[in-house]
Amino acid sequence: MKNLVRMSLLSLGLLFFGCNLESIEQSDIQINNEEKSTKKNKDFEVVQTDNSTNETTASYCHEVNLIAGQHHEIGTVSINIEGDFLIVTYTTNGDWVLDATHLHISNCEEDGFPTTGANNPKIGHFDYASEHEDGTTQVTYAIDIGEITGTLCFAAHAEVDGPSGETAWAEGEDFGGNSWAMYFEANLIDCGDEDDDDGGGPPAH
């Protein structure tokens, strides 16, 4: 009888300990999620528009193709500088629209992008990201990163919809993993408007 009582008490103790341990683990997960969410508090603005009825006449410092599904040229990703703001613009053409965009910028040094051990980019860890309204064909990130000189590397990813739903990347060099993800380099030393008066705020669009 005593053994039965001891077994019952032991079982209750283990059950109580297990519940407390589960509660602690859930708290840790919540803290980790909160810490991850604060990492994206960068100084930037996103403007999304439907430019399908407007002809684009803007000139850019650097521009590459936006490739969907590895084979379809569906638009461009362009770079410019206005004052202290780095301007990155995704533009689609035809029937293609932007559902979401993810952007990460590095100084082109090794380990500049968040990647897995297999050298595939961790899109969820990119510094800049936004979901877009239906029918969005142009998205502009205005990022305040201060004085910009020399070469930067850009990983510009998008979720697009058109004749089919696809993943899209700005055309450039392969990451080296088993995906077709790409990044590109842009020398920005000659970018920017010399007549810009540095108004202190993001450029108007």
ZADO-1210 file (C-alpha; in nm, 4 decimals, padded with zeros to 6 digits):
<atoms>
<atom x="00.0000" y="00.0000" z="00.0000" code="MET" pos="1"/>
<atom x="00.2845" y="00.2333" z="00.0897" code="LYS" pos="2"/>
<atom x="00.4454" y="00.1643" z="-00.2483" code="ASN" pos="3"/>
<atom x="00.1201" y="00.2556" z="-00.4237" code="LEU" pos="4"/>
<atom x="00.1019" y="00.5864" z="-00.2338" code="VAL" pos="5"/>
<atom x="00.4632" y="00.6638" z="-00.3188" code="ARG" pos="6"/>
<atom x="00.4044" y="00.5891" z="-00.6855" code="MET" pos="7"/>
<atom x="00.0992" y="00.8150" z="-00.6864" code="SER" pos="8"/>
<atom x="00.2907" y="01.1017" z="-00.5231" code="LEU" pos="9"/>
<atom x="00.5818" y="01.0537" z="-00.7651" code="LEU" pos="10"/>
<atom x="00.3457" y="01.0625" z="-01.0635" code="SER" pos="11"/>
<atom x="00.1813" y="01.3824" z="-00.9376" code="LEU" pos="12"/>
<atom x="00.5236" y="01.5406" z="-00.8852" code="GLY" pos="13"/>
<atom x="00.6386" y="01.4552" z="-01.2354" code="LEU" pos="14"/>
<atom x="00.3133" y="01.5863" z="-01.3823" code="LEU" pos="15"/>
<atom x="00.3504" y="01.9163" z="-01.1922" code="PHE" pos="16"/>
<atom x="00.7152" y="01.9501" z="-01.2965" code="PHE" pos="17"/>
<atom x="00.6291" y="01.8747" z="-01.6588" code="GLY" pos="18"/>
<atom x="00.3576" y="02.1428" z="-01.6639" code="CYS" pos="19"/>
<atom x="00.5953" y="02.4002" z="-01.5163" code="ASN" pos="20"/>
<atom x="00.8664" y="02.3043" z="-01.7663" code="LEU" pos="21"/>
<atom x="00.6203" y="02.3409" z="-02.0560" code="GLU" pos="22"/>
<atom x="00.5156" y="02.6823" z="-01.9237" code="SER" pos="23"/>
<atom x="00.8801" y="02.7908" z="-01.9024" code="ILE" pos="24"/>
<atom x="00.9508" y="02.6682" z="-02.2563" code="GLU" pos="25"/>
<atom x="00.6479" y="02.8584" z="-02.3921" code="GLN" pos="26"/>
<atom x="00.7672" y="03.1741" z="-02.2160" code="SER" pos="27"/>
<atom x="01.1114" y="03.1343" z="-02.3733" code="ASP" pos="28"/>
<atom x="00.9541" y="03.0939" z="-02.7183" code="ILE" pos="29"/>
<atom x="00.7497" y="03.4118" z="-02.6706" code="GLN" pos="30"/>
<atom x="01.0588" y="03.6048" z="-02.5596" code="ILE" pos="31"/>
<atom x="01.2566" y="03.4768" z="-02.8586" code="ASN" pos="32"/>
<atom x="00.9752" y="03.5769" z="-03.0950" code="ASN" pos="33"/>
<atom x="00.9595" y="03.9240" z="-02.9407" code="GLU" pos="34"/>
<atom x="01.3367" y="03.9618" z="-02.9776" code="GLU" pos="35"/>
<atom x="01.3192" y="03.8584" z="-03.3439" code="LYS" pos="36"/>
<atom x="01.0370" y="04.1033" z="-03.4140" code="SER" pos="37"/>
<atom x="01.2362" y="04.3979" z="-03.2754" code="THR" pos="38"/>
<atom x="01.5288" y="04.3299" z="-03.5093" code="LYS" pos="39"/>
<atom x="01.3303" y="04.4774" z="-03.8006" code="LYS" pos="40"/>
<atom x="01.2796" y="04.8198" z="-03.6399" code="ASN" pos="41"/>
<atom x="01.4780" y="04.9964" z="-03.9113" code="LYS" pos="42"/>
<atom x="01.4374" y="05.3577" z="-04.0225" code="ASP" pos="43"/>
<atom x="01.2609" y="05.3182" z="-04.3555" code="PHE" pos="44"/>
<atom x="00.9362" y="05.3845" z="-04.5374" code="GLU" pos="45"/>
<atom x="00.7515" y="05.1827" z="-04.8009" code="VAL" pos="46"/>
<atom x="00.5359" y="05.3325" z="-05.0758" code="VAL" pos="47"/>
<atom x="00.3237" y="05.1032" z="-05.2922" code="GLN" pos="48"/>
<atom x="00.1352" y="05.2122" z="-05.6040" code="THR" pos="49"/>
<atom x="-00.0324" y="05.0902" z="-05.9191" code="ASP" pos="50"/>
<atom x="00.1734" y="05.2530" z="-06.1944" code="ASN" pos="51"/>
<atom x="00.0209" y="05.0503" z="-06.4767" code="SER" pos="52"/>
<atom x="-00.1314" y="05.3612" z="-06.6365" code="THR" pos="53"/>
<atom x="00.1776" y="05.5780" z="-06.5974" code="ASN" pos="54"/>
<atom x="00.4891" y="05.5799" z="-06.8098" code="GLU" pos="55"/>
<atom x="00.8040" y="05.5642" z="-06.5986" code="THR" pos="56"/>
<atom x="01.0524" y="05.8345" z="-06.6973" code="THR" pos="57"/>
<atom x="01.2703" y="05.8339" z="-06.3857" code="ALA" pos="58"/>
<atom x="01.6402" y="05.7654" z="-06.4291" code="SER" pos="59"/>
<atom x="01.8171" y="05.5396" z="-06.1822" code="TYR" pos="60"/>
<atom x="02.1742" y="05.4968" z="-06.0723" code="CYS" pos="61"/>
<atom x="02.1571" y="05.1174" z="-06.1061" code="HIS" pos="62"/>
<atom x="01.8911" y="04.8847" z="-06.2457" code="GLU" pos="63"/>
<atom x="01.8572" y="04.5074" z="-06.2911" code="VAL" pos="64"/>
<atom x="01.5855" y="04.2761" z="-06.4168" code="ASN" pos="65"/>
<atom x="01.3314" y="04.1210" z="-06.1813" code="LEU" pos="66"/>
<atom x="01.3102" y="03.7500" z="-06.2665" code="ILE" pos="67"/>
<atom x="01.0099" y="03.5330" z="-06.1755" code="ALA" pos="68"/>
<atom x="01.0163" y="03.1550" z="-06.1754" code="GLY" pos="69"/>
<atom x="01.3783" y="03.1587" z="-06.3013" code="GLN" pos="70"/>
<atom x="01.2787" y="03.2335" z="-06.6606" code="HIS" pos="71"/>
<atom x="01.0409" y="03.5323" z="-06.6820" code="HIS" pos="72"/>
<atom x="01.1611" y="03.8939" z="-06.6936" code="GLU" pos="73"/>
<atom x="00.8668" y="04.0655" z="-06.5278" code="ILE" pos="74"/>
<atom x="01.0080" y="04.4058" z="-06.4356" code="GLY" pos="75"/>
<atom x="01.3023" y="04.5756" z="-06.2688" code="THR" pos="76"/>
<atom x="01.4632" y="04.6564" z="-05.9363" code="VAL" pos="77"/>
<atom x="01.6324" y="04.9951" z="-05.9388" code="SER" pos="78"/>
<atom x="01.8607" y="05.1836" z="-05.7004" code="ILE" pos="79"/>
<atom x="01.9015" y="05.5540" z="-05.6446" code="ASN" pos="80"/>
<atom x="02.0073" y="05.7977" z="-05.3721" code="ILE" pos="81"/>
<atom x="01.8153" y="06.1072" z="-05.2676" code="GLU" pos="82"/>
<atom x="01.9850" y="06.2997" z="-04.9905" code="GLY" pos="83"/>
<atom x="02.0490" y="06.0595" z="-04.7029" code="ASP" pos="84"/>
<atom x="01.7972" y="05.8099" z="-04.8373" code="PHE" pos="85"/>
<atom x="01.8738" y="05.4972" z="-05.0332" code="LEU" pos="86"/>
<atom x="01.5838" y="05.4366" z="-05.2726" code="ILE" pos="87"/>
<atom x="01.5095" y="05.0792" z="-05.3851" code="VAL" pos="88"/>
<atom x="01.2191" y="05.0430" z="-05.6289" code="THR" pos="89"/>
<atom x="01.0511" y="04.7229" z="-05.7470" code="TYR" pos="90"/>
<atom x="00.8484" y="04.7675" z="-06.0669" code="THR" pos="91"/>
<atom x="00.6528" y="04.4995" z="-06.2529" code="THR" pos="92"/>
<atom x="00.5101" y="04.5088" z="-06.6036" code="ASN" pos="93"/>
<atom x="00.2456" y="04.3234" z="-06.8025" code="GLY" pos="94"/>
<atom x="-00.0018" y="04.1314" z="-06.5875" code="ASP" pos="95"/>
<atom x="00.2399" y="04.0841" z="-06.2973" code="TRP" pos="96"/>
<atom x="00.1743" y="04.2336" z="-05.9537" code="VAL" pos="97"/>
<atom x="00.3663" y="04.2407" z="-05.6255" code="LEU" pos="98"/>
<atom x="00.2119" y="04.0560" z="-05.3313" code="ASP" pos="99"/>
<atom x="00.5095" y="04.0918" z="-05.0942" code="ALA" pos="100"/>
<atom x="00.8705" y="04.2068" z="-05.1038" code="THR" pos="101"/>
<atom x="01.1781" y="04.1265" z="-04.8925" code="HIS" pos="102"/>
<atom x="01.5016" y="04.3219" z="-04.9089" code="LEU" pos="103"/>
<atom x="01.8430" y="04.2902" z="-04.7460" code="HIS" pos="104"/>
<atom x="02.1433" y="04.5158" z="-04.8030" code="ILE" pos="105"/>
<atom x="02.5023" y="04.4366" z="-04.7091" code="SER" pos="106"/>
<atom x="02.8504" y="04.5787" z="-04.7544" code="ASN" pos="107"/>
<atom x="02.9379" y="04.2793" z="-04.9747" code="CYS" pos="108"/>
<atom x="03.1603" y="04.1191" z="-04.7143" code="GLU" pos="109"/>
<atom x="03.1384" y="03.7481" z="-04.6399" code="GLU" pos="110"/>
<atom x="02.8363" y="03.6560" z="-04.4264" code="ASP" pos="111"/>
<atom x="02.6699" y="03.9844" z="-04.5223" code="GLY" pos="112"/>
<atom x="02.3368" y="03.8115" z="-04.5853" code="PHE" pos="113"/>
<atom x="02.1426" y="03.5857" z="-04.3473" code="PRO" pos="114"/>
<atom x="02.1790" y="03.2353" z="-04.4914" code="THR" pos="115"/>
<atom x="02.1430" y="02.8738" z="-04.3939" code="THR" pos="116"/>
<atom x="02.4389" y="02.6394" z="-04.3624" code="GLY" pos="117"/>
<atom x="02.3691" y="02.5409" z="-04.7232" code="ALA" pos="118"/>
<atom x="02.4057" y="02.9039" z="-04.8435" code="ASN" pos="119"/>
<atom x="02.0368" y="02.9575" z="-04.9085" code="ASN" pos="120"/>
<atom x="01.9072" y="03.3007" z="-04.8001" code="PRO" pos="121"/>
<atom x="01.6817" y="03.3235" z="-04.4930" code="LYS" pos="122"/>
<atom x="01.4191" y="03.5540" z="-04.6394" code="ILE" pos="123"/>
<atom x="01.2361" y="03.5781" z="-04.3080" code="GLY" pos="124"/>
<atom x="01.5493" y="03.7360" z="-04.1565" code="HIS" pos="125"/>
<atom x="01.5893" y="04.0094" z="-04.4199" code="PHE" pos="126"/>
<atom x="01.6013" y="04.3588" z="-04.2697" code="ASP" pos="127"/>
<atom x="01.3186" y="04.5041" z="-04.4789" code="TYR" pos="128"/>
<atom x="00.9892" y="04.3409" z="-04.5711" code="ALA" pos="129"/>
<atom x="00.6347" y="04.4391" z="-04.6590" code="SER" pos="130"/>
<atom x="00.3092" y="04.2849" z="-04.7828" code="GLU" pos="131"/>
<atom x="00.1213" y="04.4769" z="-05.0496" code="HIS" pos="132"/>
<atom x="-00.2340" y="04.5539" z="-05.1527" code="GLU" pos="133"/>
<atom x="-00.3959" y="04.3805" z="-05.4487" code="ASP" pos="134"/>
<atom x="-00.2907" y="04.5260" z="-05.7814" code="GLY" pos="135"/>
<atom x="00.0398" y="04.6755" z="-05.6600" code="THR" pos="136"/>
<atom x="00.2861" y="04.7107" z="-05.9465" code="THR" pos="137"/>
<atom x="00.5461" y="04.9374" z="-05.7894" code="GLN" pos="138"/>
<atom x="00.6996" y="04.9355" z="-05.4404" code="VAL" pos="139"/>
<atom x="00.9604" y="05.1841" z="-05.3200" code="THR" pos="140"/>
<atom x="01.1718" y="05.1449" z="-05.0063" code="TYR" pos="141"/>
<atom x="01.3188" y="05.4738" z="-04.8797" code="ALA" pos="142"/>
<atom x="01.5886" y="05.3768" z="-04.6291" code="ILE" pos="143"/>
<atom x="01.7734" y="05.6289" z="-04.4148" code="ASP" pos="144"/>
<atom x="02.1231" y="05.4844" z="-04.3848" code="ILE" pos="145"/>
<atom x="02.3227" y="05.8083" z="-04.3801" code="GLY" pos="146"/>
<atom x="02.6186" y="05.8750" z="-04.6074" code="GLU" pos="147"/>
<atom x="02.6576" y="05.6120" z="-04.8759" code="ILE" pos="148"/>
<atom x="02.9794" y="05.5589" z="-05.0676" code="THR" pos="149"/>
<atom x="03.1224" y="05.2695" z="-05.2625" code="GLY" pos="150"/>
<atom x="02.9636" y="04.9339" z="-05.3379" code="THR" pos="151"/>
<atom x="02.6684" y="04.7683" z="-05.1663" code="LEU" pos="152"/>
<atom x="02.5114" y="04.4281" z="-05.2271" code="CYS" pos="153"/>
<atom x="02.1355" y="04.3791" z="-05.2538" code="PHE" pos="154"/>
<atom x="01.9181" y="04.0695" z="-05.2176" code="ALA" pos="155"/>
<atom x="01.5762" y="04.1731" z="-05.3498" code="ALA" pos="156"/>
<atom x="01.3069" y="03.9053" z="-05.3308" code="HIS" pos="157"/>
<atom x="00.9395" y="03.9256" z="-05.4191" code="ALA" pos="158"/>
<atom x="00.6249" y="03.7146" z="-05.4147" code="GLU" pos="159"/>
<atom x="00.4450" y="03.7945" z="-05.7390" code="VAL" pos="160"/>
<atom x="00.1230" y="03.6997" z="-05.9107" code="ASP" pos="161"/>
<atom x="00.0292" y="03.7101" z="-06.2769" code="GLY" pos="162"/>
<atom x="-00.0244" y="03.4264" z="-06.5217" code="PRO" pos="163"/>
<atom x="00.0893" y="03.2192" z="-06.2218" code="SER" pos="164"/>
<atom x="00.2048" y="03.2719" z="-05.8661" code="GLY" pos="165"/>
<atom x="00.5840" y="03.2810" z="-05.8539" code="GLU" pos="166"/>
<atom x="00.8908" y="03.3671" z="-05.6499" code="THR" pos="167"/>
<atom x="01.1001" y="03.6468" z="-05.7993" code="ALA" pos="168"/>
<atom x="01.4569" y="03.7704" z="-05.7472" code="TRP" pos="169"/>
<atom x="01.6492" y="04.0702" z="-05.8740" code="ALA" pos="170"/>
<atom x="01.8952" y="03.9343" z="-06.1304" code="GLU" pos="171"/>
<atom x="02.2557" y="03.8900" z="-06.0221" code="GLY" pos="172"/>
<atom x="02.4943" y="03.6349" z="-05.8728" code="GLU" pos="173"/>
<atom x="02.3842" y="03.3018" z="-05.7245" code="ASP" pos="174"/>
<atom x="02.4062" y="03.2620" z="-05.3483" code="PHE" pos="175"/>
<atom x="02.5733" y="02.9245" z="-05.4035" code="GLY" pos="176"/>
<atom x="02.3080" y="02.7102" z="-05.2373" code="GLY" pos="177"/>
<atom x="02.0670" y="02.4652" z="-05.3941" code="ASN" pos="178"/>
<atom x="01.8087" y="02.7363" z="-05.4714" code="SER" pos="179"/>
<atom x="01.8158" y="02.9873" z="-05.7569" code="TRP" pos="180"/>
<atom x="01.8201" y="03.2884" z="-05.5207" code="ALA" pos="181"/>
<atom x="02.0364" y="03.5815" z="-05.6358" code="MET" pos="182"/>
<atom x="02.1938" y="03.9051" z="-05.5171" code="TYR" pos="183"/>
<atom x="02.3544" y="04.1917" z="-05.7077" code="PHE" pos="184"/>
<atom x="02.6251" y="04.4539" z="-05.6501" code="GLU" pos="185"/>
<atom x="02.5843" y="04.8245" z="-05.7172" code="ALA" pos="186"/>
<atom x="02.8601" y="05.0865" z="-05.7073" code="ASN" pos="187"/>
<atom x="02.6882" y="05.3923" z="-05.5612" code="LEU" pos="188"/>
<atom x="02.9822" y="05.6305" z="-05.5418" code="ILE" pos="189"/>
<atom x="02.8455" y="05.8456" z="-05.8267" code="ASP" pos="190"/>
<atom x="02.4779" y="05.8180" z="-05.7288" code="CYS" pos="191"/>
<atom x="02.2624" y="06.0960" z="-05.5923" code="GLY" pos="192"/>
<atom x="02.1455" y="06.4367" z="-05.6942" code="ASP" pos="193"/>
<atom x="02.4141" y="06.6960" z="-05.6263" code="GLU" pos="194"/>
<atom x="02.1453" y="06.9652" z="-05.6175" code="ASP" pos="195"/>
<atom x="01.9515" y="06.7861" z="-05.3450" code="ASP" pos="196"/>
<atom x="01.9226" y="07.0138" z="-05.0411" code="ASP" pos="197"/>
<atom x="01.9002" y="06.7294" z="-04.7872" code="ASP" pos="198"/>
<atom x="01.5587" y="06.8245" z="-04.6610" code="GLY" pos="199"/>
<atom x="01.5895" y="06.5765" z="-04.3729" code="GLY" pos="200"/>
<atom x="01.2867" y="06.3665" z="-04.4615" code="GLY" pos="201"/>
<atom x="01.2186" y="06.0844" z="-04.7042" code="PRO" pos="202"/>
<atom x="01.1770" y="06.1796" z="-05.0705" code="PRO" pos="203"/>
<atom x="00.8298" y="06.2468" z="-05.2011" code="ALA" pos="204"/>
<atom x="00.6777" y="05.9943" z="-05.4417" code="HIS" pos="205"/>
</atoms>
